[in-house]
Amino acid sequence: MNINQLSEHSFKLLDYFLNVRVNRSLVRSQMLQNTFLIEFFLKKLDIIYSSNYSSD
């Protein structure tokens, strides 16, 4: 294996690790966004339910 091959493999490995890190970050961000949306929706449901059934 010569220096050029080693360099090429190093860049491929670095690229792989950077992509894995970015993908993990995107997944985490999407999970947080989904959690926020779920909580928002549940609060809206609670308000609707409370206003419709508060007289019972």
Wavefront OBJ file of the C-alpha trace (Angstrom):
o trace
v 0.000 0.000 0.000
v 1.477 3.314 -0.949
v 0.940 6.771 0.536
v -1.754 7.730 -1.972
v -3.835 4.662 -1.152
v -3.439 5.258 2.566
v -4.459 8.870 2.148
v -7.499 7.894 0.103
v -8.600 5.330 2.689
v -8.120 7.854 5.475
v -10.355 10.370 3.730
v -13.007 7.722 3.105
v -12.935 6.726 6.755
v -13.138 10.360 7.872
v -16.043 10.970 5.502
v -17.847 7.933 6.898
v -17.477 9.087 10.497
v -18.585 12.617 9.666
v -21.672 11.302 7.901
v -22.533 9.071 10.841
v -22.240 12.024 13.191
v -24.405 14.244 10.977
v -27.022 11.512 10.630
v -27.173 11.028 14.404
v -27.598 14.751 14.830
v -30.423 14.839 12.288
v -32.180 11.931 13.960
v -31.889 13.584 17.364
v -33.226 16.841 15.965
v -36.161 15.077 14.325
v -36.961 13.257 17.570
v -37.016 16.539 19.494
v -39.233 18.132 16.887
v -41.631 15.177 17.002
v -41.748 15.330 20.779
v -42.597 19.009 20.646
v -45.369 18.387 18.117
v -46.825 15.547 20.174
v -46.843 17.656 23.334
v -48.414 20.563 21.478
v -51.125 18.310 20.049
v -51.849 16.758 23.459
v -52.212 20.198 25.045
v -54.642 21.215 22.324
v -56.636 18.042 22.890
v -56.700 18.686 26.600
v -58.012 22.218 26.033
v -60.679 20.984 23.622
v -61.702 18.165 25.933
v -61.772 20.442 28.988
v -63.890 23.078 27.286
v -66.371 20.514 25.928
v -66.768 18.452 29.086
v -66.154 20.925 31.888
v -69.868 21.315 32.625
v -70.302 17.585 33.415
l 1 2 3 4 5 6 7 8 9 10 11 12 13 14 15 16 17 18 19 20 21 22 23 24 25 26 27 28 29 30 31 32 33 34 35 36 37 38 39 40 41 42 43 44 45 46 47 48 49 50 51 52 53 54 55 56
